[in-house]
Amino acid sequence: MSPLNPHHHLIAEQLPSWSAHANVEQWRALRESLLPEQGLADAQAPWFANALPDLREAVLASQLRLHRAQQALAVTLKDLRNIAAFAESLLMHTLQTRHGLSVPSRTTELVLIRHFFTFGTYVTEHTTMSLLEAALHNFEYGAEFGRDSALALAGNAQFTPSTVVGQTTLGDSDTLVDIELPSETVTLEPLDLPPEVFASTCRQLDIGQRYQEHLQACFDIHSDTVGAAFIDVQREQLQLAADLAFMRHDIDGLARDVIAALAAEGPVRCWQLTLFDIPLHEVLVIDDGRGGLLFYCPGSERSLLHFSGVTPLRQHLAAGLLQPATRSACLRYVARAQHYRLLDLLQQNTDGDTLDPHLSLTTLDSPLFPWLYAEHVQRLQAEAALLAVPTAQVDEQARQRRVAQWQSLGMDTLMLAGFFIPGLGTCMTAVMVCQLLGEVFEGYEAWSIGDRHLALRHLESVGLNLALVGGLHAAGQVLPTLFSSPLMEKLNPVELADGSKRLWDADLSGYASAVQLPAELAADSTGQFLLGGARFIRMGDELYQVRLDEKTLRWRIVHPDNPKAYQPLLEHNGQGAWREEHEVPQAWSDSQAVRRLGLDTGALDDTALGHALIISGVDRGQLQAVHLAGAATPPLLTETLQRLALAKRLPELSAAQRESLQSPLAALAETGHERALARALEGLYEPGLGSVDSDRLLLACIQRLGEWPSEFHLEIRAASPGGELLVSFGSAQAGQRAVLLKSNQGYEVYRGERPAAGPLFTDRYRALYAAVPPALRQPWGEVDALRERVQQLAGAERSRWPSRLWGPTANRTTPRFRLLGGAPLEPLPPPSPFFNDSVPARLRRLYPAITPEQVDQLRSDWQRAMRSPELELGIRETALQQLRTYLEQWAAGVARRQRASTALLNSWRYNSILRLPNGELIPNLDLAGLALDNLDLATLPMPNGLEHVVELDLGGNSPLSELPAHWFERLPNLRRLILGRCGFERLP
């Protein structure tokens, strides 16, 4: 596994702008909001691990409900924007449209130059702020600027320290003496927008008021949707706190019942807590109904505690606030405008080891949860007005005090504005984590808590390091190292409907449709079911709804519950072999590859599927060609699977009845020796199937095993002793002989004229055992042991049986034939763990036959050229997707063009290799026998990426008489051109 994140660039692009301004402590707060109190599953706290199972289950259930509520609120607030991002887009758009000024608002500066007279001379000093910060603070009406103040690009304003000489009196005398005063020399290149005009524009733009309107639209008090989602989060947060407190013995069962009643909106008395008349938001004091109090402080280490009264509660708070860490953590519950005042009052009222927090309680007269929601919205609006000041509220002196206080706490305006929403309350922190994860990861909601936490750590490492590179954090600050993980390695970059990118774990577990298809509904030729205007496909045991993407002209899976979820792209061979594009057929077993052909295999177990492959002569390479190269499903395999399934489901059917029930597709299967051999082999595996050739094959196998008794001769006749001789096997001079009578009901050993018929055998193996004397069949062993040896031999020597059964030396002959199709690929071995990493896995999806050595070579080439594997892969994946779209448009449903498109795609993907008679392997483009004409080739969009092709085979295209010149431009290494059976009058 590479030490670097394989998706670094995508994460960097998708991170919201506010995350770039989050510092280490703010990222820590985000992580902690996601981390369960008991820790992750592999490092749970002893108090949780040792608790009773029912208590652990209750906590886990509450955590799951809370997570779902947070996700629902995150979706509801999807349009909510942080102040900085909201203001930046608005400001840049306004400067461009009104003043034709396109500059970065975060780095372009408003340079304020002040010349003031002191000690008999003029001194110069400056202050700077970004245009974005200045627009957030806004300007008073008629704001005045020094004559040299200006707007300037970053780096276009230089300030050189200097000194000027003033004069002051010496002591109490009137004698004047010189004094050196610090000053500055300013050199700048001003932009063509005076500060006065910029200030007027900001006042008219009124970002602060617009953001208030934005908040009003997102948190409409009269809207049931947002309010209900917010209340759900608060309720689940309170219930989880109670479950945890009960587990940790912080409250008893009666107190837990009080919280349950409160969560159910019962009549439970509550108070808001204040310190020095400063309210603590979200913090509650709850009447336990027994004279005691429950102290609820969400987000703290132990968020629900029980006290016997106000005095012990006050003592608990005082002891905690003496600790710097607790004091700092307390600020999250305090309005930002009161931070400095609270810290100052705490300092003033601390006397050694004692502190009087001036605690007071205010009774809540309205229902708790609606009150919490209304208070949150009011706090949100008030604090937003401090960071993005509406024009009607601008106060320069108040601004200067705020900025000074923020700076004393180690913060600045853009840092606060960038982290405004996630930093406002414990509820919003967790919600913004959901939104943050959703900006980068698709389907993260179904991940384990450990994977979600790990994903957030990856975002943190990328975000903080990007901020360091951009100069947003101080150099030398300890930041998390960029790293990779198995989670990152297995994720895949995908594109959503709106064009944005996400990382997706290719898991279809939530995509299966619950629709029940009518039993009589048949699939069309492509394997799709049409029901009520919707289309469905089967993959494995699941049903999925699909739609055609009009942009890419490829089929996608539709999520049954979430229309906005990513819709995975599908690959298929046009005959029902569907797969999601990230699936790895190289890793499938043979039986899994057969089940994914889209055929009816439900009645067959894996053993029977293996038998079907032997019977039809289809190997692993041909199966992989269907799934990886879009080859047609071998017709003989289709027929064999149908016959085996019918024999399992309806064993009482006759051969004629089975033939009538087979799909029309079976008529496409080969005729001749291969089909006859398949029918013969069927009888060795399935008693109800087979033919007379099955009997001949069984006897020939026993003879090949060297186990046929030389002194025995067997005849098989039709129905009666005088019936047609079907099989005669063994020496004609053998001293011992037997006759088997074969009818539609089975086999009977002929014992001479008897008043009653002998037993019937449906199993040819057992019939043979009954016909052969025990002494002669003793070397065969048990019947099942013989069956196994015969099946193994028949499969191992499959290619030789046609000549043995129907060749010149055989008793019967029929026309020769060959098996249609073939595999463009050699059978690929199951992938090694090497391909579990992201880069090799993505390369293998591009080039199915790529080897680990070739992957390493590509990586080395990219490293030498200082090219990013992530970006290189993205370029190739985009090129392949564009090629697919172009070819779909060109083919337009015409069969010959569709087959040519498949061949071209296989060649582009190094998936079409020809073995020459001398053993040399060459990449080829095989367009032979497709009936292509001149217009087809002239309009075919030959892509880049075919430089490796050595042979072009156009043979058998009789309408073809011209080869466009641009083909040769795209095939610069072409050495072999095959034009047999075409209409060319001269070489192109």
N, C-alpha and C positions, 0 to 999 in steps of 0.2 A: 504494500500500500504506500502510495506517495505521501510524504510528510506534508504536502501542501493541499489545501482544499481544492478539489477538482472543479468546483463551481464558484470560485472566488469572483470572477467577473460578473456572473449573473447576480450573485448576492449583492455585490456593490451597486449594480444598476437598479435593483429592486428595493434596496433599503430606502425608507422614506427620509426626506431631508432632515427631519427633526432628530433622527437617530445619529446624524453626524455631529450634533452638538451636545449629545449626552456624554457626561463624564463617567469615570469609573464607578463612582458611587451611585449614579443614577442607573447605570446598567445593572449594578448589584441589586438595586431595589426592584428592577424588572425581573431579574432571575428569582429573587426571593418570593415575589408574588406568585410565581409559577410553582415553586418548590413546595411539596406537601410538608406539613409540620413534622411528620414522622420521618422525613427523609425519603430518598429513592428506595426502590424495592431491594437493591443489593446492599443497602447500608441503613436499614431502619433502626430508629432509636429503640433502646431496650424497653422503654415504657410501652411502646406499641407492639413490638415483637412478642412480648411476654403477656400481653393482655388476652382476655378471653376472646375466643373466635367471634362470638356474636357482637362484641364491642368493636372489634376490628372491622367486621363487615358493615356495621352501622356507619363508622367513620368513612370507609371507602365509598359506600353508597352516597353519603352526603357530599363527599368531594367530587364524585362524578356528577351529581345534580348541580353543584355549584359551577363546575366547569362548563356544563351544557348551558346554564343560564348566562354565564359570561360570554360564551360564544354567540348566543342569541342576541345579547345586548351589543356585542361587537358588530354583528350584521346589521342590526337596527341603526347603529351609529356609523355606518360605513362612510357616510358623506361628511362626517365631522372632521375638520382640519385643524391642525395646530396653527397657532398665531403666525409663526414665522413663515411657514409655507404659504398660508393664505395671503399674508401681506406681500411676500416677495413676488408672487405671480401678478398680483394686482398692481403693484408699484412699477414693475418692469413693463407691463402692458401699457400703463398710463404714460410713462416717460417716452415710450416708443411712439405711441399714437399722437400724443400732444406735442412732443418736442423733437421727435426723430432721434432720440437718444437711446442707443442699445448698449448698455454697459451692465456688468455684473453688480447687482445691488449690495451684495455682501462684502465686496472688496473695494468698490469705488467709494471714495471718502468725501465727506463734507468737512473741509478744512476751515476752521474758525481761527482767524488771526486777530489778536487783540494788541493794540498799541496803547499804552497808558503812561501818563506822565507821573513821575515820582522822583524825589530827590533832585529836582531840577533837570531831569532828562527824560527821554522816552525809552521805555522798555517794551520789547516784543515777546509775546508768548503765544502758544497755539494749543488747541485741542482738536482732536479728530474723532469722527465716528462714521460708521458706514452709512450709506444712504438708507439702507433698510432700518437700521437702528434709529436714525433721525426721523424717518417717516413714522415709526412706531411711537416715538415720543411726541411727535407732532409739534406745532409751533403756535405761539401766541399770535394774536392779531397784531400786525405791524411789526413783527420781529425784525430787529435791526442787526446788521452784520458789519464787521469791520471792512475797511475799504479793500483789503487784500484777501478777504475770505473768498473761497471758491470751491467748486466741485472738481475733483481730480481723480484720475485713475490711480490704482495702487502703484506705488513706486514713482509716481510723477510729482511727488511733493517731498523735498528734502529740507531738513531743519538742522542747521549747523549751530552748535552752541557758540555764543560769543559773550563778550562783556562790554558794557558801556560805563562811562564815568559820570557819576553824579556828584552832588555836593551836599554836605551836611554840616551842622555846627559842631564845634569841638567843645564838648562838655557844656557848661552853662554860659560860655562866651558866645559872642557873635561872630567869632572867627570861622570861616568856611574852609572845610578840607574836602579833598577828593575822596570818593568812595566807588569801588568797582561793584557793579550790579550785573547779575546774570541776565542774559538776553539771548535772542536767537536771530539768525539770518535765514530768511525763508526764500527758497527757490521752488517754484511750482509751475506746472503746465496746466492752466485751468481749462475745464471743459466749457463748451459754449452754452452754458446754462447758469445764469447768475443765482447765487444762493437765495435771493429774495423771491425769484420766480419759482425755485424749487420749493421754498417754504409755502408759498401761496398754493402751489399745486397740491402739496400734502394736506393743507387745510381743506381744500375743495374735495380732494379724494376721500378724506376722512376715513382712513382705514379702521380706526377704532370703532366708529359707529357701524361701519359695514360688518365688522366682526361680531358686534353685538347682535346685529340682525341675523347673521349666520348662526349664532348660538340659539337665537330665538327660534329659527326654523328647525334646528336639530333637536332642541329640548322644549318643544312647545308644551307648556304646562297643561294645555287642554287636549293634548294628544294622548290617547290611551296606549298607543303602541310603545313609545319610548318609555313612558312612565311605568307601564306594566312590566317591561323587560328590566328596567332598573330596580323596581321593587322585588322582582324575582331574585335578582342577584343579592340584594340586601337580606332578603328572607333566608335564602340558602346559606349565606355567609354566617348569619346568626345561628342557624340550626347546626351548622358544622362546628361552630365555636362551642356550642353546648355539648355536642357529642364528644369532642376532644377534651373538654373540661371534665366531663363525667368519667371518661377513661382515665384521666390523670388525677382523679380524686380532688379536683379543685372545686367541684360542686357535687351535691348529692342528687338523688333521684327526684326529690320534690322540686329542687331548683330547675332540674332539667324539664320537668313538667311545666313549670312556669314559662320557660323559654318556648316550649312547644305551643302553649296557649297564646303567647305573644306573637309567634310566627303565624298562627292561625287567626290573627287580628282579634284576639280576645281582650277583655277589659283589664289590662295589666298597667299599673301606674309606672310612668317613666319620667326621668329628669334629664335635662341637658346640664353638663358640668362646665363650670367656668373657673379660670384661675386669674386672679386680679381683674375680675370682670371681663376677661377675654374668653370668648366661647371656644370650647374644643369641639370642632366639627366631627361628626360620626361617633363620638364617644358618648355612651349612655350609662345612666345609673337606673337600675330596674328594681322595683319592689319585689322581694321574694315572697310576700304574703305572710311572713312570720316575724316581721320586725327587723329583718336583715336586708342587705342590699347586694345586688349583683352588679359588678363593674364590668362593662363591655367596652373593650378598646380594640377594634378590629385591626389586624395587621401586626399586633404586638406578639411577642413570643408566647405568652399565655393570655389569650384575648378575653377570657371570661373567668372572673374570680368572685368569690363570695366573701362578704364582710358582715360582721354583726351589726354595724352601724356606721355613721358618718365619720366618727373619730378614727377607727382603725383604717378606714379608706383614706382619710387625710394623711395619716402617718405613712401608709404605703406609698402614696404619691410623693410625699416629701422626701422619703428615703430614696426613691427612684430618681427624682429630679436633682438630687445632689451629685448624681453620676453624669459626667459629660455626655456619654453615649445616649443615655435616656433623655437627657435634656435636648440633644440634637434630634432624636427620633420624635420627640413631642411636637416639633415644629410642623410635622406633616399634617397635624390636626388643627393648625392655627392659620388664620388668614395671613397671607403674605405681608400685608401692610402692618401686621402686629408682631412679626417675628422679632424685630430689633427691640421693640418695647418689652416683649415678654422676657427676652434674655436679660435685658437691663434690670427689670423688676426682680427676676429670680436672683440676680447677683446682689441687688440691694438688700434683699430679704434673707440672705444666707448669713448665718452667724456660726462659723465653725462647722460643726456637724449637725446643725439644726437649720430648718427652713420652714417658714410659714408660707404655704402656697396661696393663702387667701381663697380657699375653695368655697364655692357656693353652688347651689342646685336650683335650676329653674324648671318648674313643672311643665310638662308638655300637655296642652289642653286639646290637641287634635290627634287623630289617628297617627300612629308612629310612622308607618312606611310612606304614606303620602307626604308627611312632614319632612322626612329624610330626603325625599326626592326634591321637594320645593326648596329646601335649604341648600341642597347641592347645586341646583340651578342658580340660585341667588349668589352663592359663593363663586361659582364659575363666572358669572357675569361681572361681579365686582372685581375679581382678580384679573380678568381679561382687560378691564378698563385701566388697570395699573400698567399693563405691558403694552397695550395698543390703545392709546389715549384718544377718546373721541374729541373732536374739535371743540365741542361745547364745554369740555372739562379740562382743557389745557391750563396748567399752572406751572410756570417755569421753576419757581422756587420749590414747589412740591416735588417736581421732577428731580431737581438737584439733590434733595434730601433722600429720595428713594434710591437713586443711583449710588450715592455715598453709602447708604446702609447695605445695599446689595454687595457692593465691592468689599465692605468690611466682612461680609459673610463668604467671600470668595466666589461671587457670582456676578454675571453681567446680564444685560438686557437680552441679548440674542440667545444666551444659554437658557435663560428662563422661558423666553418665548418659544424656543425650539422644543422644550420639554414640558410645555404648559399642560397639555391634556394628560399625559401619563403621570405627571407629577402632582395632579390635583386629586388627592384622596385615594384610599386603598382600593375602592371599587374601580375607579377609572384606570388605575395602574394595571390591574389584571386584564381589564377589557382591552387596553391598548397593546398589551402583550399578545392577545389573540389577534388583533388587527396586524401587528407587526409580523407575527408568524404567517398570517394569511397573505401578506404582501410578497412573501418569498416562497412559501411552501403550499402546495395544493394537497388538500385532503389530510392536513396535519391533525384535524380534529379526531380522527380515528386512531392516532398513534398512542403509544403508551406515554405516561407522564415522563418516564426517563428519556424517551426519544424527543419529546417536546422540549425538555430542559436542555438536552444536548444540542438541539437545533438552535435554541436561543443563545447558547454559548458560542456557537459558530457565528451567529449574527453579531454578537458582541465583539468577538475578536476581529472580524472584518470591519465593523463600524469604527471601533476605536483606532485601529491602525490606519484606516482611511483618514480619520480626523487628524491623526498625527502627521501624515504625509501632507495634508492640506494646511497644516499649521494651526489647527484649532485646539490642540492640546500642547502643553509645554514639553519640549524635548527633554528626554531623560525620565519622563514619567513612566512608571512601571505599567505596562499594558500586557494583556494576554497574548500569547504567541499564536500566530496563525497555525492551524492544524487541520488534519483530516480525521475521518473516523469511518467505521463501517457504514454508519448511517449515510454520510455524504457519498460514499462510494456507490451505494445502491440506488441513489436518487437519479432521476432522469429529467433533463430540461424539456419542458413542454410549452406550447403556446396556447393561451386561452383565446376565446372568441374575440376579445377586445384587442388582441395583438400583444398583450403583456405576457411576460415569461414567468414561469414558476418551476419549482423542483417538485417532482411527483414520484412517489413510490408506486411503481406499477402494480397495484393491487386492485383487483376487480371485485373484491368481496362485497362491496356496497352497491355494485352496479347491476346485479342480477334482478330481473323483472319477476314480479309475483303473478303476472298474467298467466292464466291457464289456457293453453291452446286447445281447441276442440280436437278430439282424437282423430277425426276424419280429415283434418286440415293437413294438406301435403305441402312440402317445400317446393319452391320453383327450382329451375335448373341451377341457380347460383346458391341454393341452400337457404333462401330466405322464406319466411312465412309472412303472408299478408293478412292482417286481421284488423278490421275497422279502420282502415286507412293507415295503420301503423305497420312497420316492418320489424321482424324479429329474426334472430339467428340463434342457433345452439352452438355453444362451445363447451365441450366436456359435458357435464351434467346440468349446466345452467342455461337459462334462456335470457337473452339480452335484446332490448329494443335498440334499433339502429336508425340512422338517418344519413342521407347523402349530403356531404359538405359541398355547397355550391362553389366555394372558393377553390378548394383543392381537388374537387371531384373525387374524393375518397369517402369511404363509409366510416362513420363514427358511432361509438356506443353512447346511448343517452342514459343519463342517471335517472333512476325512477322517481326520486324524491326532490332532487335539487337541480333545476334547469340551468343554474349558473355554474354547476360543477364542471370540471374539465371533462371533455368528451373524447375518450381515447380513440386514436386512429386504428384502423383495422387493415390487415393484409389478407388476401384471399387468392385462390387460384381460379375463381370463376365457376367452381363446381361444388362449393360447399365447405372447403377446407379453410375456415376462418381462424384468425388468431390476432390478438392484440399486438401491435408492432414491437413492443418491448419483450415479448415472450421469446424464449430461447429453445427452438425445436431441437438444437443439437443436444440439449440436456434431457430430452424426453426419452422415455423407454419406447421400445417398438410398439407395445400395446397402447401407450398413450398417444403416439403418433397416429396409430390406426383410428383410435376413437376420435381424434380431432379432424378426421377427414370429412365429417359432416354426414356420415352414413349411419344407418340404424344398427347400432351394435349393442343395444341395451340387453339383449338376451344372451350375449356371449361374454364369458369370463376371459381373463387375460390369457389363459392357456389356449382357449379356442381361437383367440385373435392371432396368437403365434402360429397355430395350425393353419389359419387362413393365409398367412404370409408364405408358409412353405408350399401350400397347395397352389397358390397363384404364382409363385416364383418371384415375388416382390421382395427386394432386399432393403436394407436400411438406407442405402444411397438413394433408391427411388422414392422412399418415403420422405426423406429430407428434401428431395427435389420438388415434391409437391408443396411442402411448407416454406421452403427457402427460395425456390426459384419459380414458383407459380406454375409448375408442371401439372398436366392433367392427372387425375387419379387413374391408376392403371385399371382399365375396364375389367380385366380378369379378376382383380382383387374385389372390385365392386360386386361382381356376380357371385364370387365365392362367399363373401360376407352375407349376401342376401340368402343364398342357399343354406348356409349354416344356421342363420337366424330362423329361417322357416322350419328347418328340421328340429330346432330346439323348441320353438313355440307350438308347432303343429306336427308332431311326429307321425300322426296317423295319415298324413297326405301321401298320395301316390306320386310317382315321378311326374306324371302328366299334370297333376293338379299343382305341383310346385312350379312347374314351368309356366303355367297360366297366371300364377300370382306374382311372378318376378317382375321387377320394374322394367320399363322399356330400356333403361340404361344397360340392362344385361345383354340386350341384343347387340350392343356395341362391342361386346367382348370378342376375343379372337376365336376364329374357327380353326380347325386343323389340329395338329398334334398337341399344341400347348393347351388348348381347351380340353381335348381328350385326356391329356395327362392330368389336368386339374381335376377332371371328373374321376379319374382313376385314383388319384391321391385322396380325394374326399372320402372314398370308401374305407381307407385305412384309418381315418380319424373319426368318422361319424357313421355308425352302423346303418342309419336310415338313408344314407346317400350312396353315391358310387355307381359303378356300372360293371359290366362283365370285365372290363379292363382292370377294375379294382381287384377282381379275383385273380386275373393273370399277374398283376403287379405283386399281390401278396405272395403268390407261389414263387415268382421270380426272385423276390427278396429273400425268401427262405432258402432258395437255392444259392443265392449270392452269399448268404451267411454260412454256406457249407453244411446245412442241417437238413436237407431233403433226403429222405431214405431212398437209396438207389433201388431197393427191391420193391418200391411201391409206385403204383400208377393211379392217378385220380382223374376222373371225368366229372364235369359239371354240365348237366343237361337241363333243357327248358321244360319244367313242369312234370315230365314223365320220363320213364326209362327209354322210351323211343323218341323223345323230343329232340330238338336241335342240339347238336353238340356245341356247347359254348366254350368250354375249356378242356383241353386234354394235356395233362402234365405228368411227366415222369417217363421212364423207359417203357416202350411198348412190350418188351419181353419181361417186365417185372412180374414176379410171382404173386404178389398181393395187389388187389385192385379194389377200388371203391367208386361209388357214383353218388354225387350230390345232386338232388333235384331242386332247381331254383324257380321260385314263383314270386308273385308280388307280395306274398305273405312271408317269405323268407326261404330258408334252406332246410331240406329234409334228407337224411341219409337213407339211400335206397337199400332195404334189407330183403329184397325179394317180394314176391306176392304175399301180402299179409291182409288179414281182414280189416285191420284198422291202420290208419296212417301213423307214422312215427312222429316224434316231437319236432317242432319247427324251431329254427334258430334265426333270429334277426341279425345276430352278430356273426359275420363270416369267419372270424377267428375261432369262435366256439363251435361253429358248424364243422370247420376243418378238424378241430380236435375230436369231434364226435366221429368223423369219418376215418381217421387214421388210427390204426391199432395202437393201444397203449404202449406196447413194447417199442414200436417204431418212433413214437413221438416223445419218448423219454428224454432225449437230448434237448428238446425244446424248453423243458422246464414248465413253469406255470404259464397259463395263457396270457396273463397280463405282462409277464416278463417278455414273452415272445412279441406281443403287441408293441412294447416299447422298443425292442431291438429293430423290428421291422420299420417302425416310423422313423427312427434315427437314420437307418440306412437309406430309406426312400428319400428323405430330405437331403441327406449328404450327397447323394448321387443323382439328384433330380435332373441335371442337365443331360445325363446319359440314358435316361429311360426311354425317350422317344425312339432312339435308334434300336434299343433292345426290344421294344415292344412292337415297333412298326417299321423298323429298318429293313434293308435288303435280306437280312438273314432271319427276320421274324416271319411268323406265319401269316401276318396280316400287315398290309401297308395302306397308308393313306397319304394325301398330298402333304408336302412339308410346309412349314410356316415359321414365322419369327414372332417374338413378343413385341408388341408395339411399345413405343416410348423409350425409356432409358433415363438414366440420371445424368444431368450435366455435372454433378458433383460426385467425387468419390465419397463413400460413407465417412462422415466426420466423426471423430471420437468424441465421447462426452467431454464437455469443457472442464478444464482443471480449475482449481481455486484462483489461478492467475486471472481468469476472466470475471472474477467477482468484483474487481476494481472498476471504477467508473470509466477510465480511458480505454482499457482493453474491451470492456463490455460495449461501449459505444462504437468502437472500431469494428467489433464483430457484427453489430447490427448493420453497419454500412457494408462490410465485406465478410459474408458468412464463413468463408473458407480461410480467413486469415489465421496465421499461426502465431504463437507467442514470440518466436524469433522475428517475425515481420513487424509485430507491434513494437518490440524493443528497438528495431532499426528505425521505425518512424519516429519514435520518441527521441532517439539520438539525433536524427536529422533536424527535428524541430528545436532541440536544445542548442545545436550548433548554430542554427539560424536565428536563435533568440526569439522563437515564436511560441506563443502560448498554446499548449495542447487543447485547452478549453475553447479558445477562439478558432483554432484550426478545425476542430471537430464541428463546431457550429457552422463554419463555412461549408464543409462537406455535407452536413446534414441538410442545410438549406438548399444546396445544389441538388441533392437527391430529391427533396420534396418538390422543387421547381420542375425537375425533369419528369417526375411522376405526373404533375399537373399538366405540363405541356403534352405529354404522351396521351393522357386521357382526353384532352381536347382534340388532339390529332386523330385519335382512334375513333372517337364519336360513336362508339358502339358497334363499329364494323369488325366482324370476327377476324379477318386477316390482319387488320391493323392492330387489333388487341394482341394477337399472337406475336406480331413484330415488336410491339411495345414491351412485352415480357422479355423477348430475346435481347432487346437493346438494354433494358434495365439489368438483366443478368450480366451482360458484357461490361457495363459501366461498373458494376459491383464486383468485378473479377470473379464472377460466378459461372462463367462459361469457358471451360478449358477443354481443349482437344488433344488427345494422345495420338501422335503420329506413329506410323509403323516402326520407326526406329526408337520409339519410347520417349521421344521429346514431347514435352507438354507445352502447348502454345495457347495464349488467349485468343479466342475467336469470337466473331459476331455471326451467328448462324441464323440467316433469314431464308433458308432454303425451303422450297415447296409450299410457300404461303400464298401463291397467286398474286403477288404484288405487281402493280403496274407503274408506269412512269410517273403518274401524278402522285402516287403514294410516296415515292422516293423524293420527288421534288419538294413536297410539302412536309416531309418528316423533319422535325427539329433536331438535327444531329447536334449533340451537346459537346462541350468540352469534357475531358475526362476519359476519352477513348484512345489516348496516345499509346496505350499498351497493346492494343489489338494488332495481331500479326496476320490473321486470316479473316477474310470476308467471304461468306458463302451465300451467294444469291441463286444457286442452282435450282432448277425446277420452277422458276417464275416465268412461265411462257409469255405473258403479256409484256415482259420487261425488255426494253431495247435501249434505254438511256440510263447513264449513271451520272448524277449531278456532280459538278466539279467540287462543290463545297464538301462532299463526302471525303474526298482525298485530303482536304485541308484538315479535317477532323481525325483522319487516320494516318498520321505521318509515318508510322512504323509498319505500314501494311506491306507484307511480303508475298502473300498468297491471295489470289482473287479467283473464285470459282463461279463461272457463268454458264455452266452446262445446262442444256434444255431451256434456254432463255431465247429472246428474240433479237439478240445483238447481231448486227451485220459486220461489226468491226470492234476491236478492243477499245474500250473507253480510254 
